[in-house]
């Protein structure tokens, strides 16, 4: 059986969801990732990852 591993971005999204808790919506996740990492992140990328 093949094992699936998370990529770096998927891990960042999941950790951000955990940090934001009840405030974890697509837009807030996107904003938090951009603020903390300094990387430009598209909302659609976060939405697809979720």
Protein Blocks (a to p, Z undefined) as FASTA:
>chain_A
ZZddddfklmmmmmmmmmnmmmlcfklmmmmmmmmnopacdfklmmmmZZ
